[in-house]
């Protein structure tokens, strides 16, 4: 097996990046908490560091995989080292914020710490390695929707259980210390919805739209109008929530929630139901029915509908300088488009069964990773080189569910 090329920084640049925080302030994502909670100063988590973690010079990328029985492992993408983490209950879904895996099971949500993360400090990043661990279970009933914030060692993570209608806000600092700490748990009375972190609390779906709740679970301010909310994602600019007529963009300024609407174009028909994009970028993508895909630029507050030749099952915006968008179409091909105009710059042969409906898709700044559960591998896609399959990786466990960690 050929290792992914190392991204080595010149020594002077590495030292400069690691020392810049002490002398120059920089902008953090607007959804991240501010003051002591935001950067961890005074709490042992400065710049994303935690006790026992090693700071490294580049992203410690890996693939976290779980098989159908719950056996869990990490494959290091730089060294090919396989790390066994033990077993969870049998999973039915997997979400991730780039460090933690959140596996839905019949018992609730199992939290898996990969021990790999990146800390976004605005104009540069810090990268960390620590011992991975299975942290335990957030009890709950039914399918779980997990929505992450901007940072893994600060802020919060939201979980919504469709079976019970319960919404739970988890403290990320406690997770980084190996503990599951529920800041609040409320019964929404709904069988669909989500809890999406922003600022010092979270937006929670309710019968009338969205309610902002603080870290104690108390409702704050007037409800936020959003008809039929579906899909939430944290971007570089703020939290995006999909609505029937567009999106709500929620940001946190001067310890207060600010929201604004981004309406669909007048001739829009198929709405966005889920969003996906490279972590920490302003532009996200969503499947637009059978037509193609939407791009939502949260910095410009604009929607763009990009028609495609075939309907898509998954789409992720890379949001790099070239504007790559990686998708899976109904024929099981991995297709790379350009955001500007939607031109296809590469596509694989059909490699995924069932149109890729059971495949996972995640992107970083160089590669996309697409799981092929039927084939028992994960395809590493060089999306800047015509959708070339750079490697087909055998993960330590069968890849029923896979995500990339260390991002």
C-alpha positions, 0 to 999 in steps of 0.5 A, spaced: 500 500 500 502 506 498 502 512 503 499 518 502 504 524 500 506 527 506 505 535 506 511 537 510 512 545 511 519 548 511 521 549 519 521 556 519 514 556 517 512 551 522 515 555 527 512 561 525 505 557 525 506 554 532 508 561 535 503 566 531 498 565 536 502 568 542 503 575 538 497 576 533 490 575 534 486 572 528 479 571 526 475 565 529 469 562 526 463 566 528 459 560 530 465 559 535 464 561 543 468 567 545 472 569 551 475 563 555 470 558 552 472 560 545 480 559 545 480 555 551 485 560 555 485 559 562 482 552 561 487 548 559 485 547 552 489 553 549 489 553 541 485 546 541 491 543 546 489 538 551 493 534 557 496 528 554 496 531 546 502 532 542 502 537 537 504 535 530 506 539 524 500 537 519 493 534 519 493 527 522 489 524 517 485 518 518 479 513 516 475 512 522 471 505 520 465 501 524 463 494 521 456 492 522 457 489 529 460 495 531 468 493 531 471 500 530 478 502 528 482 508 525 487 507 519 492 512 519 492 515 512 500 517 512 503 511 515 498 506 514 498 504 521 491 500 524 489 502 531 483 498 534 478 501 538 474 496 541 467 495 539 460 499 540 453 497 539 451 495 532 451 502 528 445 504 524 449 511 522 455 515 523 456 522 523 463 526 525 465 533 526 472 531 524 475 528 531 469 525 534 465 519 531 457 519 533 455 512 531 447 511 532 445 505 535 439 502 538 441 504 545 443 511 543 449 515 540 456 512 541 461 517 542 468 515 539 474 519 540 479 518 534 484 522 538 486 526 532 483 534 530 485 540 527 484 547 531 482 553 526 485 559 529 483 563 523 489 564 519 493 558 521 491 551 524 494 547 530 494 539 529 494 534 535 494 527 536 492 523 542 490 516 545 483 514 541 478 512 546 470 509 546 467 515 551 460 511 552 453 512 550 448 518 550 442 515 551 436 516 546 431 512 542 430 512 534 434 515 529 439 521 531 441 527 528 448 530 530 450 537 528 457 539 530 460 546 532 466 549 529 471 546 534 472 540 537 475 542 544 470 548 545 463 549 544 458 544 543 455 538 539 447 537 538 443 531 538 436 530 536 433 523 537 427 522 532 424 516 536 423 520 543 423 527 540 429 529 545 434 534 544 441 534 547 446 539 548 453 536 549 459 540 552 465 539 547 470 541 552 468 535 557 468 530 551 476 532 550 477 530 557 474 523 556 467 525 559 460 525 556 456 532 559 449 533 557 448 541 558 441 540 557 436 535 555 429 537 553 423 534 550 421 537 544 415 533 542 416 532 535 419 526 531 423 530 526 428 535 528 435 537 530 439 541 535 444 546 532 450 549 536 451 557 535 454 561 540 453 560 547 447 555 546 443 552 540 437 553 535 432 547 536 426 546 532 419 546 534 412 546 531 413 554 529 420 554 526 426 555 531 427 557 538 434 559 541 436 556 547 442 557 552 447 552 555 441 551 561 436 549 556 432 556 557 429 559 551 431 566 549 428 571 545 423 571 540 422 564 535 426 564 529 422 564 523 423 558 518 418 554 515 419 546 515 426 546 517 431 541 515 438 540 514 443 544 519 451 545 518 456 550 521 460 554 516 466 559 516 461 564 516 455 561 521 450 556 522 446 554 516 439 552 517 435 550 511 427 552 510 422 551 505 423 558 502 431 558 503 436 558 509 437 562 515 444 564 517 445 564 524 451 568 527 454 570 534 456 577 535 457 581 542 454 575 546 448 575 542 444 571 536 443 574 529 439 571 524 438 573 517 434 570 511 437 567 504 431 566 500 431 561 494 431 564 487 424 566 485 424 560 480 427 555 485 423 548 485 427 543 489 429 545 496 435 543 499 434 538 505 441 536 507 448 540 506 455 538 506 462 541 505 469 541 507 470 543 514 471 550 516 469 553 509 463 558 507 460 554 501 456 548 502 452 544 497 446 540 497 442 535 492 436 539 488 431 533 487 433 530 481 435 536 477 442 537 480 445 541 486 445 547 490 451 551 492 450 556 498 455 561 499 454 563 506 459 569 505 456 572 499 449 570 501 447 567 495 444 560 492 446 557 485 443 551 482 447 547 478 444 542 473 447 535 472 446 530 467 444 525 472 441 525 478 445 525 485 445 521 491 450 525 495 454 532 493 459 535 497 463 542 496 470 542 497 470 550 496 477 551 494 480 556 489 478 551 483 471 550 486 471 543 486 464 539 487 464 532 489 458 528 488 455 521 487 450 520 482 445 514 481 449 510 477 454 509 482 459 514 479 464 519 483 463 525 479 467 532 480 464 538 477 466 545 477 462 550 481 462 555 476 458 553 470 458 546 473 462 543 468 464 535 469 472 535 470 472 527 471 468 521 473 469 514 475 466 508 472 460 506 476 464 503 482 458 503 487 452 499 488 445 501 489 447 508 486 452 509 492 446 510 497 449 506 502 456 510 501 459 515 505 463 521 502 467 526 505 473 531 503 479 535 505 483 540 502 486 534 497 482 528 497 475 525 497 474 519 501 468 514 498 466 508 502 464 502 498 461 497 503 459 492 498 466 492 495 469 492 502 474 498 501 474 506 501 476 509 495 481 515 495 479 520 490 484 525 487 478 530 485 483 535 482 486 530 477 479 528 473 476 524 479 482 519 479 482 513 484 489 514 487 488 508 492 482 503 494 484 502 501 482 496 506 480 499 512 481 495 519 474 493 519 469 492 514 467 499 512 459 499 513 460 506 516 466 511 515 469 518 516 475 522 515 478 524 522 484 529 523 480 534 519 
